[in-house]
Amino acid sequence: MNTEQMLQRANRAVKFKRAKTKKTFGITPELKQFVRQVARPANRGALIAEAFKSAAGSGLAENCRIESFRSGVLEIKVRPGPYMFELRKQSAEIVGEIRMRYPSSYIREIKIVCLEQ
């Protein structure tokens, strides 16, 4: 047996013992679209709410309710009186802290709405 035949046999043996790779499929376009349109924005909203609570403080955050976040405007309903005054006073600092923590949030301002009792 010459060396070329021995190499061919060895190659066949290696190919035979090699595990066959399974065919995998990529993410479907529908799933990609769902993640892009629904999952990421929902996650971003949760991060903004969490950042607002930590930036505003627990006392103020308990008396506020985040209503919406559209086009960079965070709309917050707050109880009238000292809570509204305090939120109005701290709004620039809160926006700055949220931007610092989550730059992808694109928050520009806080719109304060009176919470009717």
N, C-alpha and C positions, 0 to 999 in steps of 0.2 A: 504494500500500500504506500503510495507516495504522499508527500506532504500536502499536496493540494486536496486530495481526497479526504485526508484526515481533517483538514480545516473545514471542508464542506460538511462533514459529519458533525463536527463540533458546533458549527453554526446552526445546523438543524436541531441539535439537542438543546441549544440555548433558546432558540425560537419556540420550541415545543414546550419548554418549562416556563417560559415567560407568561405571566398572567395577562389575559386579554383585557384590554381597557374597555370600560363600559361607555357607551355613547351617552353623553349628557346633553341636556337641552338648556338653552339660555332663558332668561326671563322674557316672558311674553310682553309684547308691546302694551297690552292692557294693564298688566301689573306695573310696568314702568310708569305709565300715565297715572295710575292710582297713587303710587308713592310720591310722584312729583306734585300732584294736585291736592291730595288729601292728607297723607301721612306727615309730610314735612311741615306744612303750615299748622297742622294741629299740634305738632311737637313744639313749634316756635311759640304758639300761644301759651302753652303750658309753661315754657321757660320764662316768658314775659311776666306771667302772673306770679311765678315764684320770685323773680327778680324784684317785682314791685313790692311784694310783701316784705322782703328783706331790706329794701331801700327805704320804704316808708316807715318801717318799724311796726311792731305787733299791735300797739295801741291804735294807731291810725288805720292800719290795714283791716282791723276787725270792724271798723265803721265805714268801710268803703267796699264797693262791689264793682268789679270790672265788667262793663257792659259789652264793649266791642273794641276791635282793633282793626281799623281800615285806613289805608293810604297814609300810614305813618302817624295816625292820630289815635291815641289810647283814650277811650271814653270811660270815665269812672263816675259812678253814682256815689255820692257821699251824703251823710247826714248833715243837716244844716247846723250852723253855729260854729263852735270852736274847731270841729273836725274839718269843715269846709275851709275855714281860714288857714288852718295849718297846712292842708294839702295845697292850697293856692300858693302859700309861702314857699313850700318845699318842692313845688312841681319841677322847677329847672334842675335842682339837684337830683331828683328822682330820675328824670329823663337822662341826665348825664351818667348816672350810675348804671342804668339799664343799657345804655349805649356801650359803656365800657365793658360790661359783662358779656353782652350779646350784640356785637356789631352787626350781625346779619338781621337784626330785628327791624332796622330802618325806622325807628321811632323818632318822630320830630317834636311832638307836643302832647300834652295831656289836656283833654277837654273835661271840665268838671261840670257835672249835672247834679242838681239838688235831688236827693232821695226823698220823695214824699212819704210822710208817715200816716 
